[in-house]
Amino acid sequence: MNSFAKLLLAAGVAAAQGLSPMPAAASTGDGAPADTNIVYVGRWDRSSPSQAVSYYGGSYLRVNFNGTRVSVKLAAPANFYASINGGPDVLYEGRSGTVNLTPSPLANGSHSLRIAAKYQSDVLKFQGLALDSGAWTSLPAVRHNIIEFVGGSIVAGYLNSKQALSDHAWLIGEQLGADHTQVAYTGICLVDQVQCYSPNAIGMSRQFFKQKTVDYPSAPDWDFGAYQPRAVVINLGTNDSSFNVPATTFQAAYASFLQGIRAKYPSAEILALRLFNGAYADQTRAAVQARIASGDTRVRFIDTSNWLVAADFTDGTHPNDAGHAKLAKLLGPLLKPHVSGFFTSFEAGEPVARANTVEGSANVANGAGVAAGMDTGTTTAAAHAGARALRIAGNDLSATQSFSYNRLYDLALPVAANTVLSYWIRPDNLNGRSTAVDVLFTDGSWLRNLGAVDQRGITLHPNAQGSGGQLQVGQWNLVSSKIGAVAAGKTIQRVAIGYDQPGATGPFSASVDELSIAQAPFATSFETTDSPLTWSDTVRASANVGGYCCGKSTMESSTRIGATAHTGSGSLLVQGRDASATQSYSYNRVLAVNIPVTPATNLSYWLFPASEAGSGTSGTYVAIDLLFSDGTWLRNTAAVDQNGVRLSPSQQGAGRRLVQGAWNLISSNVGAVAAGKTIVEINVGYDRADAAGAFRGYLDDLLIF
């Protein structure tokens, strides 16, 4: 590989990790500011190859190096923390020049280094690293996700023991293994032109879009192509309330701020926190609801009522260290679904896909007419979200064997039992339907050969996706699969895209967007190792349904171990007796949850309708139901399963697609009808109007992803 190719490769990996833009001239491995092995996180000015300058507390750099010693060179005094090999953060106060970070030599070998600005006033004018003679740097561990925290002193780390580094924002990022930024300044208001505690009467509604803090009123615009966070957390308004900003003014500014953030971060999940003092709660919620009403389904209001108590504060306003740790524990789980895996919508600043990198092909020509595999690269011609998508195109030259598998990303991502792969695909033609995302595992196996199925029950092999006949040409189609069912315990080494079709020839093309590999927000197989049911045999509403046997008076809904199970040994048993041939139903509470619904959210589960003498197909009239925080129910929406059947228990049975005495997969893109809502309860229902008698069903492998 020549030096230019190495530079391009390093630049691609750097962009995948959320770096600030780098100058054109870079010497990989020498520890200079332009060294492409250095990962800069936060708002950094990197316009000069000889100096990188950080703004905002909690901005940091990460790099690996070899040898026994390392020093950092700073052009001006600053307070910073340094951590070597994941060890404790060591504070260096007011240091400049060449600062030795290893007063005791390290063991000779490879080491990791992180240097972070302590507070908003600490500007790191980084001029490089000094290493042992002959030593060099290397890329640190890849973090594919970044969380941006926006706020005032509570996000900046004011009054905390380590300031930015003991703030909940920093703690959450580190706990989730994600990179993180703190665009925060003590005393700042949201609303602009209000003389709050921060200088220059500049509000975050203006300064967020600038490179530097409010200490620099003429700061240039920030380059939002530097990185794209997976989630943005906003905690603003405490200072506005102290300076009596009118509620209507605050709400209008908040709504405009959300719109501005969405324009810069098209794919990010935006969480707007209720202030811990309760100020402007109604206005914040209303601003979020206005965004949702406008069609933005990736923004939500987080009610923080009762999260903190008096003992969690230093002065009644600012959380102490224990308070921030508590916030991290409460807020972290809400962010985990968005940063627990890999995601890209192929936008600028997101992980960069390799272009035209064919790993294996036969009888497929590229756009130049060369039979060397298909073309792959980003495009602005079609996108499901944002402005870009992945484009694949080629020409199938054989009616007996044709394929091309192209490399996109290199990962090191463990697969858990509830890991889900999902993406959107838009085939341009019939041949384009034979396209699918594929995954290589470290054991050498490929996902396409493991038997994983999508939400429609179709195998994830590109050929099967095309022959399955479910992908609509000229439309965006969601493909999702619980790959943990076939790959739990494996580690993903590579993500690829494949075209594979033995039976046709001619041009093919398709676009792919919003590729995600992540653990599902909720999964249970009703095993003893899963979270226990919140309620057992607990009826919410019923009519004309009694107990199945044994003195029971209502429908049962409880876990059974060692009975009938789809996987493992546990399942949810639902049974009762229908006493009327005109109207009968029972809806039972099962699990309390808190799951935000996005456009890509899916529900899937397996149902085994048992045959009961004299009751016909009554077991097929059992279904999972969801209660949303706005009081609406899934059964009353237009949501349909993979067979086009409505998800209500009555319609599931009447649809005649479920087979008694066998396990049936039910899956649905519930986000298509409920995006922006929040699931608060999982219920199970029986509902039938035309027959009486006993009914029984088992449910297993319930997944919301």
Residue pairs with C-beta under 8 A, 6 or more apart in sequence:
1 9
6 28
7 26
7 28
7 36
10 26
10 28
10 36
10 37
10 139
11 22
11 26
11 36
12 352
12 354
13 139
13 142
14 22
14 36
14 39
15 349
15 350
15 351
15 352
16 142
16 144
16 350
16 351
16 352
16 409
17 39
17 142
17 143
17 144
17 179
18 39
18 41
18 143
18 146
18 179
18 226
18 227
18 228
18 229
18 349
19 39
19 40
19 41
19 226
19 227
20 40
20 42
20 43
20 44
20 45
20 46
20 52
20 223
20 226
20 227
21 46
21 223
21 225
21 226
22 34
22 36
22 46
23 34
23 46
23 47
23 48
23 49
25 34
25 49
26 34
26 35
26 36
26 49
27 34
27 35
28 35
28 36
28 37
28 137
29 35
29 37
29 136
29 137
29 138
30 128
30 136
30 137
31 38
31 63
31 65
31 128
31 129
31 130
31 131
31 136
31 137
32 49
32 50
32 128
32 129
33 46
33 48
33 49
33 50
33 51
33 52
33 126
33 127
33 128
34 46
34 49
34 50
35 63
35 128
35 129
35 137
37 63
37 64
37 137
37 138
37 139
37 140
38 61
38 62
38 63
38 137
39 61
39 62
39 63
39 139
39 140
39 179
40 46
40 52
40 54
40 59
40 60
40 61
41 59
41 60
41 61
41 62
41 146
41 179
41 180
41 181
42 54
42 55
42 56
42 58
42 59
42 60
42 117
42 181
42 182
43 54
43 55
43 56
43 59
43 181
43 183
43 211
43 212
43 222
44 52
44 53
44 54
44 55
44 59
45 52
45 53
45 54
45 55
45 211
45 212
46 52
50 127
51 75
51 125
51 126
51 127
52 61
52 124
52 126
53 123
53 124
53 125
53 126
54 60
54 117
54 122
54 123
54 124
54 126
55 123
55 211
55 212
55 213
55 216
56 117
56 120
56 156
56 181
56 182
56 183
56 184
56 185
56 213
57 117
57 118
57 119
57 120
57 121
57 122
57 156
57 157
57 163
57 164
57 182
57 184
58 116
58 117
58 156
58 157
58 164
58 165
58 167
58 169
58 170
58 180
58 181
58 182
58 184
59 116
59 117
59 124
59 181
59 182
60 114
60 115
60 116
60 117
61 114
61 115
61 126
62 112
62 113
62 114
62 140
63 112
63 113
63 129
63 137
63 138
63 139
63 140
64 110
64 111
64 112
64 113
64 137
64 138
64 139
64 140
65 110
65 111
65 113
65 129
65 131
65 135
65 136
65 137
65 138
66 108
66 109
66 110
66 111
66 131
66 132
66 135
66 136
66 138
67 106
67 108
67 111
67 131
67 132
67 134
67 135
68 102
68 105
68 106
68 107
68 108
68 132
69 100
69 102
69 105
69 106
69 131
69 132
70 84
70 101
70 102
70 111
70 113
70 129
70 130
70 131
71 98
71 99
71 100
71 101
71 102
71 129
71 130
72 82
72 98
72 99
72 101
72 115
72 126
72 128
72 129
72 130
73 97
73 98
73 99
73 126
73 127
73 128
73 129
73 130
74 80
74 95
74 96
74 97
74 99
74 124
74 125
74 126
74 127
75 96
75 125
75 127
76 96
76 123
76 125
77 94
77 95
77 96
78 94
78 95
78 96
78 117
78 118
78 122
78 123
78 124
78 125
79 91
79 92
79 93
79 94
79 95
79 117
79 118
79 119
79 122
80 91
80 92
80 95
80 115
80 116
80 117
80 118
80 122
80 124
81 89
81 90
81 91
81 92
81 115
81 116
81 118
81 162
81 165
82 89
82 90
82 92
82 101
82 113
82 114
82 115
82 116
83 89
83 90
83 113
83 114
83 116
84 101
84 102
84 106
84 111
84 112
84 113
85 106
85 111
85 112
86 112
89 116
89 162
89 165
90 101
91 118
91 162
92 99
92 101
98 130
101 113
110 138
112 140
112 141
113 129
115 124
115 126
116 164
116 165
117 123
117 124
117 164
118 162
118 163
118 164
118 165
119 156
119 157
119 163
119 164
120 156
120 164
120 184
120 185
120 186
120 213
121 215
129 137
131 137
142 411
142 412
143 177
143 178
143 179
144 341
144 342
144 343
144 351
144 411
145 176
145 178
145 179
145 229
145 230
145 338
145 339
145 341
145 342
145 343
146 178
146 179
146 180
146 181
146 227
146 228
146 229
146 230
146 339
147 169
147 172
147 173
147 176
147 178
147 179
147 180
147 181
147 229
147 230
147 231
147 232
147 233
147 335
147 338
147 339
148 180
148 181
148 183
148 229
148 231
148 232
148 233
148 265
148 268
149 155
149 169
149 180
149 181
149 182
149 183
149 184
149 232
149 233
149 235
150 183
150 184
150 204
150 208
150 232
150 233
150 234
150 235
150 236
151 182
151 183
151 184
151 204
151 234
151 235
151 236
152 184
152 185
152 186
152 187
152 188
152 189
152 198
152 204
152 235
152 236
152 238
152 239
153 159
153 184
153 185
153 186
153 187
153 238
153 239
153 318
154 167
154 184
154 235
154 238
154 276
154 317
154 318
154 319
155 167
155 169
155 182
155 184
155 235
156 163
156 164
156 167
156 182
156 184
156 185
156 186
157 163
157 164
157 165
157 166
157 167
157 170
157 182
157 184
158 186
158 318
159 314
159 315
159 318
159 320
160 166
160 167
160 320
160 321
160 324
161 321
164 170
164 182
166 321
166 324
167 182
167 324
168 319
168 324
168 325
168 327
168 328
168 331
169 180
169 182
169 184
169 233
170 180
170 182
171 324
171 325
171 328
171 332
172 180
172 328
172 331
172 332
172 335
173 179
173 180
174 180
175 328
175 332
176 332
176 335
176 336
176 339
176 340
177 339
178 230
178 339
181 229
183 204
183 208
185 198
185 204
185 207
185 213
185 214
186 197
186 198
187 196
187 197
187 198
187 239
188 196
188 197
188 198
188 202
188 203
188 204
188 207
188 214
188 236
188 239
189 196
189 198
189 203
189 204
189 236
189 237
189 239
189 240
189 243
189 245
190 203
190 204
190 205
190 236
190 237
190 240
190 245
190 250
190 253
190 254
190 257
191 203
191 205
191 240
191 245
191 249
191 250
191 253
192 201
192 202
192 203
192 205
192 206
192 253
193 201
193 202
193 203
194 201
194 203
194 240
194 243
194 245
195 201
195 243
196 203
196 239
196 240
196 242
196 243
197 239
197 242
198 214
198 239
199 214
199 215
200 214
200 215
200 217
202 214
202 217
203 253
204 236
204 257
205 253
205 256
205 257
205 260
207 213
207 214
207 219
208 257
208 260
208 261
209 221
209 222
209 260
209 264
210 216
210 219
210 220
210 221
210 222
211 219
211 220
211 221
211 222
211 223
212 219
212 220
213 219
224 264
224 265
224 349
225 348
225 349
226 349
227 349
228 265
228 267
228 268
228 347
228 348
228 349
228 350
229 265
229 268
230 267
230 268
230 269
230 338
230 339
230 343
231 268
231 269
231 270
231 271
231 335
231 338
231 339
232 261
232 265
232 268
232 269
232 270
232 271
233 271
233 273
233 331
233 335
234 257
234 258
234 261
234 270
234 271
234 272
234 273
235 273
235 275
236 254
236 257
237 250
237 254
237 275
237 279
237 280
237 284
238 275
238 276
238 277
238 279
238 317
240 250
240 279
240 280
241 275
241 277
241 279
241 280
247 280
247 282
247 283
248 283
250 280
250 283
251 280
251 283
251 284
251 286
251 287
254 272
254 280
254 283
254 284
254 287
255 286
255 287
255 290
255 291
258 270
258 272
258 287
258 288
258 291
258 296
258 299
259 291
261 268
261 270
262 268
262 270
262 291
262 296
262 298
262 299
266 345
266 347
266 385
266 386
266 387
267 298
267 343
267 345
267 347
267 350
267 385
267 386
267 514
268 298
269 298
269 299
269 300
269 338
269 596
269 598
270 298
270 299
270 300
271 299
271 300
271 302
271 334
271 335
272 284
272 287
272 288
272 299
272 300
272 301
272 302
273 284
273 302
273 304
273 331
274 281
274 284
274 285
274 301
274 302
274 303
274 304
274 305
275 281
275 284
275 304
276 304
276 307
276 308
276 319
277 317
278 305
281 303
284 301
285 301
288 299
288 300
288 301
289 301
291 299
292 299
292 300
292 676
297 597
297 598
297 599
297 671
297 675
297 676
298 598
300 596
300 676
300 678
302 331
302 334
304 330
307 326
307 327
307 330
308 319
308 323
308 326
308 327
310 316
311 322
312 319
312 320
312 322
312 323
312 326
313 319
313 320
313 323
314 320
314 323
319 326
319 327
334 594
336 519
337 518
337 519
337 520
337 521
338 518
340 518
340 519
341 413
341 419
341 516
341 517
341 518
341 519
342 351
342 409
342 411
342 413
342 492
342 495
342 515
342 516
342 517
342 518
343 514
343 515
343 516
343 517
343 518
344 350
344 351
344 353
344 409
344 514
344 515
345 383
345 384
345 385
345 386
345 388
345 389
345 513
345 514
345 515
346 353
346 378
346 383
346 386
346 388
346 389
346 390
346 513
346 515
347 386
347 387
347 388
348 388
351 409
353 376
353 377
353 378
353 390
353 408
353 409
354 376
354 406
354 407
354 408
354 409
355 376
355 377
355 378
356 366
356 375
356 376
356 377
356 406
357 376
357 406
357 407
357 408
358 372
358 373
358 374
358 404
358 405
358 406
358 407
359 405
359 406
359 407
359 496
360 373
360 403
360 404
360 405
361 371
361 372
361 373
361 374
361 403
361 404
361 405
362 398
362 401
362 402
362 403
362 404
363 371
363 396
363 397
363 398
363 401
363 402
363 403
364 371
364 373
364 374
364 394
364 395
364 396
364 397
364 402
364 403
364 404
364 499
365 371
365 372
365 394
365 395
365 397
366 372
366 373
366 374
366 375
366 394
366 395
367 375
367 393
367 394
369 395
371 397
373 394
373 404
373 406
374 392
374 393
374 394
374 404
374 406
374 499
374 508
375 391
375 392
375 393
375 394
376 390
376 391
376 392
376 406
376 408
376 497
377 390
377 391
378 388
378 389
378 390
378 391
379 388
379 389
379 390
379 391
379 511
380 387
380 388
381 391
381 511
382 389
382 391
382 426
382 511
383 389
383 511
383 513
384 424
384 426
384 476
384 511
384 513
384 514
385 513
385 514
386 513
388 513
389 426
389 511
389 512
389 513
390 408
390 497
390 511
390 512
390 513
390 515
391 509
391 510
391 511
392 406
392 432
392 435
392 497
392 499
392 508
392 509
392 510
392 511
392 512
393 507
393 508
393 509
393 510
394 404
394 499
394 507
394 508
394 509
395 506
395 507
395 508
396 402
396 431
396 499
396 501
396 504
396 505
396 506
396 507
396 508
397 505
398 502
398 505
399 502
399 503
399 504
399 505
400 502
400 503
401 502
402 499
402 500
402 501
402 502
402 505
403 462
403 498
403 499
403 500
403 501
404 498
404 499
404 500
405 438
405 496
405 497
405 498
405 499
405 500
406 496
406 497
406 498
407 494
407 496
408 494
408 495
408 496
408 497
409 494
409 495
410 493
410 494
411 492
411 493
411 494
411 495
411 517
412 491
412 492
412 493
413 491
413 492
413 517
414 490
414 491
414 492
415 441
415 483
415 484
415 487
415 488
415 489
415 490
415 491
415 492
416 484
416 488
416 519
417 484
417 485
417 488
417 523
417 525
418 482
418 484
418 519
418 520
418 523
418 703
418 705
419 482
419 483
419 484
419 487
419 488
419 517
419 518
419 519
419 520
420 480
420 481
420 482
420 483
420 484
420 516
420 517
420 518
420 519
420 520
420 602
420 703
420 705
421 437
421 439
421 447
421 452
421 460
421 480
421 481
421 483
421 516
421 517
422 478
422 479
422 480
422 481
422 514
422 515
422 516
422 600
422 602
422 705
423 437
423 478
423 479
423 480
423 512
423 513
423 514
423 515
423 516
424 476
424 477
424 478
424 479
424 512
424 513
424 514
424 600
425 435
425 436
425 471
425 476
425 477
425 479
425 510
425 511
425 512
425 513
426 474
426 475
426 476
426 477
426 510
426 511
426 512
426 513
427 433
427 435
427 471
427 472
427 473
427 474
427 477
427 509
427 510
428 473
428 474
428 508
428 509
428 510
428 511
429 473
429 506
429 507
429 508
429 509
430 466
430 473
430 504
431 466
431 499
431 501
431 504
431 506
431 507
431 508
432 473
432 508
432 509
432 510
433 465
433 466
433 471
433 473
433 510
434 462
434 463
434 465
434 466
434 467
434 499
434 500
434 501
434 508
435 462
435 465
435 466
435 497
435 498
435 499
435 508
435 510
435 512
436 448
436 460
436 461
436 462
436 465
436 479
436 497
436 498
436 500
437 460
437 479
437 495
437 496
437 497
437 498
437 512
437 515
438 446
438 447
438 448
438 460
438 462
438 495
438 496
438 497
438 498
439 446
439 447
439 483
439 487
439 492
439 494
439 495
439 496
439 517
440 446
440 447
440 492
440 493
440 494
440 495
440 496
441 447
441 487
441 490
441 491
441 492
441 493
442 490
442 491
442 492
442 493
443 490
445 490
447 460
447 483
447 486
447 487
448 459
448 460
448 461
448 462
448 498
448 500
449 461
450 483
450 486
450 487
451 459
451 486
452 459
452 460
452 481
452 482
452 483
452 485
452 486
452 487
453 459
453 460
453 481
453 665
454 460
454 465
454 479
454 480
454 481
455 478
455 479
455 480
455 481
455 602
455 604
455 642
455 667
455 668
455 669
456 468
456 470
456 642
456 667
457 642
457 665
457 667
458 464
458 465
458 468
458 470
459 465
459 468
460 479
460 481
460 483
461 500
462 498
462 499
462 500
462 501
463 500
463 501
463 502
465 471
465 479
466 501
470 477
470 642
471 477
471 479
476 513
478 600
478 602
478 669
480 600
480 602
480 669
480 705
482 520
482 523
482 604
482 701
482 703
482 705
483 517
484 519
485 567
485 701
492 517
495 515
495 517
497 512
499 508
501 508
514 600
516 600
518 705
520 703
520 704
520 705
521 595
521 596
521 704
521 705
522 593
522 595
522 682
522 702
522 703
522 704
522 705
523 701
523 702
523 703
523 704
523 705
524 530
524 531
524 591
524 702
525 565
525 566
525 567
525 568
525 570
525 571
525 700
525 701
525 702
526 559
526 560
526 565
526 568
526 570
526 571
526 572
526 699
526 700
526 702
527 561
527 568
527 569
527 570
528 561
528 570
530 570
531 591
532 559
533 558
533 559
533 572
533 590
533 591
534 589
534 590
534 591
534 592
535 557
535 588
535 589
535 590
535 591
535 592
536 557
536 558
536 559
537 552
537 554
537 555
537 556
537 557
537 558
537 588
538 557
538 588
538 589
538 590
539 554
539 555
539 586
539 587
539 588
539 589
540 587
540 588
540 589
540 683
541 585
541 586
541 587
542 554
542 555
542 585
542 586
542 587
543 580
543 583
543 584
543 585
543 586
544 578
544 579
544 580
544 583
544 584
544 585
545 554
545 555
545 576
545 577
545 578
545 579
545 584
545 585
545 586
545 686
546 552
546 553
546 554
546 555
546 576
546 577
546 579
547 553
547 554
547 555
547 556
547 576
547 577
548 555
548 556
548 575
548 576
548 577
548 694
548 696
552 576
554 576
554 586
555 574
555 575
555 576
555 586
555 588
555 686
556 573
556 574
556 575
556 576
557 572
557 573
557 574
557 588
557 590
557 684
558 572
558 573
559 570
559 571
559 572
559 573
560 570
560 571
560 572
560 573
560 698
561 569
561 570
562 569
563 571
563 573
563 698
564 571
564 608
564 610
564 698
565 571
565 698
565 700
566 606
566 608
566 663
566 698
566 700
566 701
567 700
567 701
568 700
570 700
571 608
571 698
571 699
571 700
572 590
572 684
572 698
572 699
572 700
572 702
573 696
573 697
573 698
574 588
574 622
574 684
574 686
574 696
574 697
574 698
574 699
575 694
575 695
575 696
575 697
576 586
576 686
576 694
576 695
577 693
577 694
577 695
578 584
578 615
578 618
578 686
578 688
578 691
578 692
578 693
578 694
578 695
579 692
580 692
581 690
581 691
581 692
582 689
582 690
583 689
584 686
584 687
584 688
584 689
584 692
585 649
585 650
585 685
585 686
585 687
585 688
586 685
586 686
586 687
587 625
587 683
587 684
587 685
587 687
588 683
588 684
588 685
589 681
589 683
590 681
590 682
590 683
590 684
591 681
591 682
592 680
592 681
593 679
593 680
593 681
593 682
593 704
594 678
594 679
594 680
595 601
595 678
595 679
595 704
596 677
596 678
596 679
597 628
597 670
597 671
597 674
597 675
597 676
597 677
597 678
597 679
598 671
598 675
599 671
599 672
599 675
600 669
600 671
601 669
601 670
601 671
601 674
601 675
601 704
601 705
602 667
602 668
602 669
602 670
602 671
602 703
602 704
602 705
603 624
603 626
603 634
603 647
603 666
603 667
603 668
603 670
603 703
603 704
604 665
604 666
604 667
604 668
604 701
604 702
604 703
604 705
605 624
605 665
605 666
605 667
605 699
605 700
605 701
605 702
605 703
606 663
606 664
606 665
606 666
606 699
606 700
606 701
607 620
607 622
607 623
607 658
607 663
607 664
607 666
607 697
607 698
607 699
608 661
608 662
608 663
608 664
608 697
608 698
608 699
608 700
609 617
609 618
609 619
609 620
609 622
609 658
609 659
609 660
609 661
609 664
609 696
609 697
610 619
610 660
610 661
610 696
610 697
610 698
611 619
611 660
611 661
612 618
612 619
612 693
612 694
612 695
612 696
613 694
614 693
614 694
615 691
615 692
615 693
615 694
615 695
616 691
616 693
617 653
617 656
617 658
617 660
618 653
618 686
618 688
618 691
618 693
618 694
618 695
619 660
619 695
619 696
619 697
620 652
620 653
620 656
620 658
620 660
620 697
621 649
621 650
621 652
621 653
621 654
621 686
621 687
621 688
621 695
622 649
622 652
622 653
622 684
622 685
622 686
622 695
622 697
622 699
623 635
623 647
623 648
623 649
623 652
623 666
623 684
623 685
623 687
624 634
624 647
624 666
624 682
624 683
624 684
624 685
624 699
624 702
625 633
625 634
625 635
625 647
625 648
625 649
625 682
625 683
625 684
625 685
626 633
626 634
626 670
626 674
626 679
626 681
626 682
626 683
627 633
627 634
627 679
627 680
627 681
627 682
627 683
628 634
628 674
628 677
628 678
628 679
628 680
629 677
629 678
629 679
629 680
630 677
632 677
634 647
634 670
634 674
635 647
635 648
635 649
635 685
635 687
636 648
637 647
637 670
637 673
637 674
638 646
638 673
639 646
639 647
639 668
639 669
639 670
639 672
639 673
639 674
640 646
640 647
640 668
641 647
641 652
641 666
641 667
641 668
642 665
642 666
642 667
642 668
643 655
643 657
645 651
645 652
645 655
645 657
646 652
646 655
647 666
647 668
647 670
648 685
648 687
649 685
649 686
649 687
649 688
650 687
650 688
650 689
652 658
652 666
653 688
657 664
658 664
658 666
663 700
679 704
682 702
684 699
686 695
688 695
